[in-house]
């Protein structure tokens, strides 16, 4: 397992999460502490152990490919912070 | 007091026309008016809407209609979508969000005739063990308002314990139903992974989350589980397993059943009064004719660490959807990335930020195998411990929590200590099995409820409810009320 040091600024960027300098400092200390605790998993030999992603393994859950009613357009837009002409309004993405 | 009734008591009175659904609903609303200023179990509730549903139920009753929950007021954790009602997950980030549809469990409650009302307080996005992480203020324990009700479904537990509703729904990712049920002195059931559809539940950790009931007795838990269970095409993780008649399992006869006592659960940090209550419960089971067998769950000590990798990893992915585009209280930015970061920085509280950062880190390039994959492998070992134990027993008996309710503020400054308070409940979610907490006694001074946890096989809820019910009927604990 890796060392218990987190580059909080970099990880916050990956998570698209703006943090204040105080939050960065506090999170760094707390997460160092938590990661230190998590290190105990290293004691276990998991060679040849299959990972468990879901406790009830089910695969290929499919349904008939049929058109069915879904959320109405206006209902989908009802909670939008900004909308216009039936669309979500977002900042400019491409020049 | 109609608000103090159980589901089975209320539905019997309604059927005999001794009382109306309106009177029962009004009694709950009056109790909220009287005590919720102290308890703050509810973030909000729409009294007029609840009474309108009650009137509709009364009309059906007087026309001779029968239904499992007809006229029963049931309140809901603020993590489940109820059409036309606010949904905030006790977070600032969702702003004025109004659910455009009903969760499957809400559809089922309504189809069974329930009066679905209220938004119950919780730790923000179900992350926490004390309901102190809510952006809408603390919920207080009805037995001692200086103490926390547990979490994350603290509002759901407190509302039932304070008789502000007849029953409630919560969600359980690492103990968030069983732990607050234990600390507030009510019954809390976490069904097997896949038993209940999560459609309309805001996802925290998708491989762990389950919805379940809070009730005043085990019979009500069986009734509600019967209503909530079943496969749902809108949740591909729900399992097409037959839904049995859970109430029929409540025979009171547990002679010859085998109960496993894990030696790993009776050590370190376990409060003496909690231990004494659990020991007494084990004796009671023997008196009732059950056989106690010692079992071992050797990887217990690794469960909390495993959980905080898997749960935070999944949370960091699930919470990516709260970005200020389709919903959320948006904070503008020059470009989409700045908008996302500012919206999320302003909207999420400290514990949610902590878990997003931890989860993002354990999934990030170079660390995924060392943390996430490693934890998934340890998860296999934990699950195998349980499957092996269940070869020797029908259910496992443990304390639900290492201590009774702690004081508000006592652990909020130390996230790791808070995480360790879930030590007995977390493995159940990792293994995907079923679990229930029932009252098993009280501490002396102050008088605080103690919870007994029973863990059952995957889809073993019938046995679990049978055992819990037999214990409950042989003990007085569930009849005690918080002195509000």
Interface residues (C-beta under 8 A of the other chain):
Chain A: X1 X2 X6 X8 X11 X12 X13 X14 X15 X16 X17 X18 X19 X20 X23 X27 X30 X31 X33 X34 X35 X37 X38 X40 X41 X44 X46 X49 X50 X51 X52 X53 X54 X55 X56 X58 X61 X63 X71 X75 X76 X78 X79 X80 X81 X82 X88 X90 X91 X92 X93
Chain B: X95 X96 X97 X98 X100 X101 X192 X193 X194 X207 X233 X236 X237 X239 X299 X301 X302 X304 X305 X306 X308 X309 X316 X320 X323 X324 X325 X326 X327 X328 X329 X330 X332 X333 X334 X335 X336 X337 X338 X339 X340 X341 X342 X344 X345 X346 X348 X350 X353 X354 X356 X357 X358 X360 X361 X364 X366 X367 X370 X371 X373 X374 X375 X376 X377 X378 X379 X380 X381 X383 X415 X416 X419 X430 X431 X432 X433 X458
